[in-house]
Structure formats: structure tokens, C-alpha cells
Amino acid sequence: MKVIVLGAGLIGIASAYFLRQQGHEVTVVDRQAKPAAETSFANGGQISVSNAEPWANPSAPLQLLKWLGRADAPLRFRLRMDPRQWRWGMQFLAECRPGRTSRNTAQLIRLGTYSREVLRQLRQERGIAYDHRAQGILHFYTSRKAFENVAIAAARMRALGCDRRVISADEAVRIEPALGHTGAKLVGATFTAEDESGDANCFARELAGRCEDDGVQFLMSHTVTALHEAGGQIDHVEATDEDGRFQCIRGDAYVLAMGSTSALLAKPLGIELPIYPLKGYSVTMPVKDPAMAHQVSLSDDACKLVFSRLGNRLRIAGTAELNGYERNLDRKRCEAILERVEELFPGAGDGAQARFWTGLRPATPGNVPIIGRSRLRNLFLNTGHGSLGWTLSCGSGKSIARIISGLEPEADFSFVGGA
């Protein structure tokens, strides 16, 4: 078949790669000049199955109330006159129920574990280098109450196949000596040895290159404006090229992998996707003092930040802001990230050369992505991965390729459309 993949981020590129491996003729369409130029550009860098517990959990409503009015709040709702935002917010609260949180966590762990293994196989087969580190992920805690509560969540994850171990502050420092600079603030940690880290943007562009080597066509600088339906299926995609000329793109099947804009394109077709953008921030800066800088990828529970070492760079990312599709940098939030880095690892990074970035995570209320068949015969969905796009990308891409090829997915996951 000729398959049109809409979106050249991590999810779209992974979908294209595995579709080509199944023997399909594949074309990828994206509005940017280069692949992985939006949400996949400067994320936290973690392959983090241990982060499977979604933002929507029983503790979230009370925490949100505590964060109201704080410009640097880790999760911030900026209310707009947007019915989609309000509806998403109500669905988010519904997903905070214990039963829903347990189900969503299980879904994410199963898909994440599968995806991590697919990534390892792909890395070995195609020799892709991307500042990869297989040193695990260490979640550290500076709140005694938060650390005591995490033991229950970690036990549930272990039961689901994610070996997230609870460890002492001393053991955490043995794994990552740079945490020793936090002193008595560090009360404990969890460690997931199987988790990894690496430069997602570098990986995506390297994989895009492998796709081109294999015969995948990329139509870059092509903005998708509409999906046109006829007879219960997509007839063609309408797009404008870099010169503003309208293009008609046709295929036998279509994969919608356009992140936060997926919902906007699906709505005119009568397909309601519960996806809303959650704006996240990241800071990237050179290592200034290697003795103070971390080597192991870290997660800071108190500030909802993740820390990755990408060669001689430090990448710190996190926070979430529900504020529509605008991508303006909030300097207060950027400065809050820098202040936290300096507090934990003084002198580790060169803040004077810090580069700030913001991207829109395509979030579903429960953080579980939408993968599988739509109500239209030849339209397939691979979107809504939220903050776990890098973690879930390879497993999602291989799964949608198998579904389109008429094969059973290998992952134990609730695919939409009966897959």
C-alpha cells in the first residue's frame, strides 16, 4: 500500500520506519523544513517507563489547588474562553479517580516496556547514535511525605513489570555522586535500572535518514490544511507547500501523527480526539564543572523536572501549562528551572549560555495515547502521547505499522478501533 504519514515528529518518523519495514510505500508530510522540529526538538531526553503514573492521579486535584496563582507552578492551568480546554479539564479530573489511574498506569507501563525493547533492537540493527545512556533513571525526593508515599506507587509498578526500586539517600548518592551536593535535603529516591536517556531529536533525525535510505519520501515544508472524506474513507489530504501552492496528496492509507494539532484536523471529520496541548519547557546548557554535573538521568519529584546528560550538555525539562496553542516563552518559568538546577548542582552548567525552548505536548486527560483505527476505513491514529512521546515512540510506531499491515500488535495495550 501507499501510506501517507502526517507528521514528522518522533511518532510519525517511527511509524514511517516500521511501515517501510513491512514493505509499504511511505510518504511523510510535515509543515517544518526539517524532521522533529517541534515537540520532538528539545524534550527531557528520558526513556522513562518509571514515569508511567499519569499527571491525572488521586493527589492531583489538591496539588493543583496549592499551585493556583503560582507563576512557577509545575502544573499550571491558564483558563481561556475555550470549550475544548474546559472539557479536557473535566475529563482530566475524572481520570484522577484511583481506578482510572491504576488502569492508565498499567497501559503506559505495558506499552512503555515494549517500546523500550523495540528501541534497543532498532539501535542495534541500524547503529543509531544519539548520546544514549543506559544508566537507569533515578527519581529523587526532598520531601519526606512524598518519599513515603512513593513506596506504594513503586510497588504497583513492580507488580506490572517496571522494576522501580525504593532506595535510601545514601544509595542514591552512590548511584549519582552529584546528588551529594544536595546534603540533608535529599531524603530518598527510587531507581529504575532498565530506563535510559538520550537526545530524542538526534535519534529522530538519524532515523529519518535511515527511512530515506530505505525509500521513504519526505514532503517537508508542507502544511496540512484538511483531510477530505468521501465514501467513508479519506480521499485525499490538502496541503500547502513552501510557496503557498495547494497540493493534493493521495494514498491508500493515512496515519494521523500530528501531535496537538491532530484533534483540530480530525474534528471536521466527526472524530473527537480528547487531546489538548500541554506546554512544557526545557533548558539546555553546556557542562561547566564536570565534577558537579550529573551523569545519571534524574527526575525531581518536587518540581516535576527531569535532568539528562547529553554528551557535554545538560538538558533540564518539565512543568506543564494548559494555555491553548500559544508557545511564548515565560521567562519566570525559565528562570525557575535555572534556579532549581543551581540549587541542586551549583556550578554544574553554564547558565550564561543556556538555551530555552518550549513545546506543546499532545496530552490526553489520562496521558494514554490514541493508537489504532479510526471510524474511517483508511485513517489510522498514532497521537496523544503527552509527556511520554520519546518513551513510547518506537513501540507505537511498530504497533501502528502492524495494524495497517493486518497483523496483530505485539504490545499488550488497548488499541482503538478493535485492533
N, C-alpha and C positions, 0 to 999 in steps of 0.2 A: 504493500500500500504506500501511497504518498501521504505522509503525515506532516501537518503544519504545527509546529510548537510555538505558541505565543508567549514570549518572554525568554530573555537570555540571562536570567539570574542563575544562581546555583540550581534551583529546582528545574528550570527549563533546560539548562545545559545537561544536567544528569538525565533528564527524560530523553533528550535527543540522543545522547550517547548510547543508552540501552536500547532505544528504538532501532538505532542503526545496527546494533549488535544482533537484533532479531531479524535483520535483513530488509527493513523498511527504507524507502526513500524519504529523507527527512529535510525539512526546511525550518529554520528558526527565525522568528521575526521579533525585532526589538527596536524601540524608539531611540536608544542611545547609540553612539558611534562605536562603542566597544562593549563586549560582554561584561556582565557582573558590575555594572556601573552605578547601581542604585543600592538597594538594601543589602546586596552581597558585597559591597565595596569595602567597608571597614567595620565589620562586626567584631564581637568579642573573641572570636577565634577558637571557641571551645567545641569539641565533640563531646557533649555533656549529657549522657543518659542520666547521670545523677541529678540533673536539673529538671527531671520529668514532672515533679509536682508543679501543677499549673499555678499561675497568679491567682486564679479563682479557687480559693480553698477556704475552709471554715474561719480562718483567722483574718481573712482579707477585709471584710466589711468594717470591723472595729479598727483595723490598722489604717484603712482609708480615712476614717473619721479623724484619727490622730494626725494624719498628714494634711488634712484640709487647710488651705491657706499658706502652706509652706512652698516657697518657690523652688526649693531643692528637694522636694519630696520624691522618694524613689518611684512611686506610682502616683501620677497626678491627673485628675480629671478636670479639664477645662470645658465647662458646659457651653454648648453652642446651640443655636436655633436649628438643629439638625435632627429630624426624627430618627434617622438611622443611628445616630450616636446614642440617643436616649433608649432606643430599642435594644441596641447592643449592650448598654449598661444594665438594663433589666435582665437580659439573658445572662450576663456575667454574674450577677447576684444569684440567679437561680443555680448556676454551676458551682457556687460556693458551698452547696449542701454536701455533707460528708460522703453520701453515696455517690454523687456525681464526681466529686474529687477523686475518690478511690477508682472509679471506672476510668476516668480520664488519665490518671497516673499510670494505670495498667496499660492502657492503649499506647501511651507515649514510651513507656519502657520497652514494650514488645517491639514496636517499630524502630525505636532508637537502637536497641541491641542488634537487631537485624541490619540496620543501616550502617552501623559502625563496622560490622563484619564485611559488608559489601564494599565499604570504603577501603578496608585493608586489602581485600583481594584486588580491587582496581588499582591501588597504589603499587602493589607488587607486579601486576600484569603489565601496566603501562609506564612504570618508572616515573611517576609524577612527584616532583619535589616542591614543597610549599612551606618550608620552615616547620616541618612536622616534629612534634614531641610526643612520645608515648610514655610520659612520666606520671600519668594519672591527673586527677583533679582533686584539690583539697579545699573543702568548704571550711572557713574558719569563723569563729564566733567570739564576739566581745561582750555578749550579753549572757549572763548565767541562765536566765529563764529560757532564752531562745535555744541555748545549747541543751538544756534538759529536755525541752520539747522535741528536739530533732531526733532523739533516740527512737521514738515511736515511728516517725516517718522513715527513718533509715531501716528499721526492722521490716516495715512493709515493703520497701524497695528490695531488700534482700530476698524476701519471700517471692518476689516477682522476677528475680533473676539479675537484679542490679546489685552487685556486691559493694554497697556503701557502708564502710565500717566506721563506727564511732571511736575516736581516739582522744588521748589526753593532749593538753597543750604542749607538754614536753615532747611527745611523739610527733606532733605537728611540726615542731621546730627541727626535729631530726630529719624529717622529710624535706622541709623547706627552711633552711637556716635563716633566710631573710626575715622570717616571721619573728625571730628573736628580738628584733628591734621594737616590737610592739609591747614588750615587757609584760607587766601584770594585766594589761588589757585583754590579752588572749586567754580565754577560759577553756577552750577545747575546739575540736574540729571533727569533720568526717573526711574519709579518704576513699576515693574510688579509683583503684589502680588501673582498671581497664579503659578509663576515659582518656581522651587525647586532646591535643590542641594543634593549631596551625593556621596559616594565612589562608582564609577562605577565598579571598579574591584571587590570590595567586593560583590556588587549586582550580578555581572555576575557569580562569583564562587558559591554564595549561590543558584542562580537559576540553575546552572549546577548540584548542589547537588539535588535540587528538581527534575530535569529531570531524574537523575539516580534513585531516589526513585520511579519515575513513570515508569521506564523501558527503558529509553533511553540509548543506548550504546555509549561510547566514545572510539574512537581509537586515543589515544594521541601518540605523537612522531611518527606520520605517515605523511611523506611529500608527498603531491600530486604532481606527475610529469607530468601527462597528462590526458585529458579526451578523450576517444575514441568513435567515432561516427560510427554508422552502421545503414543504412536504415532510415535516417532522425531523429535519436534519439541517446542518449548516450547509448552505450552498456556496458561500464564499466569505472571505474576510476583506473588509475595506480598510485600506491604509493609505497614508500619505508618505511619499519618500522625502529625502532631504531637500529637494527642490520644491516641495509642496504639491507635487502632482499626485493625483489619486491613482491607487493601484488596486487591482482586483486579484486576490491571492486565493487559489483553489487547491484543495486536496481531497483525499478520501476520508481522512480523519483529522481531528483538531484537538490539541491539548492546550487548555487554558491554564497557564502558569505565570500569571502576571501580577502576583503578589496582591497588594492592596487594591489595585485597580481592577482585579478580576470581578469583584462584585458589581462594579459600575458597568462593565461590559455584559455581564450575564443578566442583569435586571431587565433590559428591554426584551429579552427572550423569555421572560416569565420565570427565570431561575433566580431565586432569592438565596444568595450566599451570605451567611452571617459573619462577614469579615469586615473589620474596621481597622484603620491604621493606628498602630501604637508607635509613636515617635520615640526612638531611642538615640542615645548619644554615645560617641566614643572619642577617646583621646589617644593619639599615637605620638610617641616621642622617643628620641634616641636614648640609649642607656648612657648615663653619665658616670655612675660609680658601680661597676660590676659587683663589688663586694656587698652593696646594699640592695641590689636588684634581685628579684625572684627568678627562679628557673622553672619551677613547677607552676602549672596553671592553677589559679586560685579563684574562689568565689567568696565575696564578702557579704555575709548574710545581713548585717546591719544596714548597709547602704545599697544593697541589691546591685553590686558591681562585680564584674569578672575581670581578671587580670591574666593576660597571656604574654609569653615571651616569644617574639617573632624575630629570631636572629639577634641582631643588635638593637632591636626596637622593643619598646613596651607598648602594649595595647591594653587600654582600660575602657570597658564599655558597660553600659547598663542604663538604668532608670527607664521609665515608660511614661508617656504623656498622651492622653486621649484628647486630641485637639484637631481633628479633621486631617486634611491632606496638606496642610502647610508644613514647610520644612525649615523655617527660620531657626537660626542658632540662638538659643537663650544663653547669654553669657554667664548668668548666675549659675545655671546648671553645669556649664563647662568648668567654671571656677570651683564649684563644689567638688567635682571629680578630682581636679588637680590638688585641692586641699586635702582630700582623703588620701591620695597617693603619698603626699609629702608627710602626712601624719603617720602613716604606716611604714613607709620606706623612705625616710628622709635622705634626699640627695641621690636617689637611685636613678631618676630620669632628668633629662634636661628640659625643664618646663618652658624655657625661653624659646625652644624650637618645637613646642607642642603643636600638633595639627588637630583641629577639631572637625568632627563630622556628625551628621545626623541622618538617620534613615527611617523609613516607615515600615515597621514590621506588620505583615498581614495577619492580624490576630482574629481567631475565633473566640467566642466567650470562654470556652473551656480549654483553649490552646491546642485542641486536637485538629490536625489538618483535614482537609476535604480531598479525598483521593478516590477516583473511580469514575463511573459512568454518570452522565447527566441524563435528563429526560429526553434529550435529543440523541438520536441513534449514533451519530458520529462525533459528538462533542464529549471530551473527557476532561476531568478536573484533576489538577495537582496544585493545590494552593491552600493558603490559610495556615502556614507553618509557624507563624508567630515568632517567638524568640528562639525557636529550635530549628530554623531552616538549615543551618550548616550540619547540625547533628542528624537530621532526618533526610537530607537531600539524596544521598545515594540509594538508600532503601526505597524512598518514594519514587525516584526515577526508574529503578528496576521494576518496581511493582506496577507502575502505570504502563510500562512497556510490555509486560507480560499480559496485563488485562487487555490491551489493544490487540495483542497477538493471539488472543483467545486461549491463553494459558492461565492456570490458577496462580495467583500470587503466592510467593513463598512465605511472606510475613503473616504472623497471626495478628490481624488488625481488622477493624470494622470498615471495610471499603464501602463506599456509597454505590448505589445502583445495582446491588446484588452481586458484586464481584467477589 
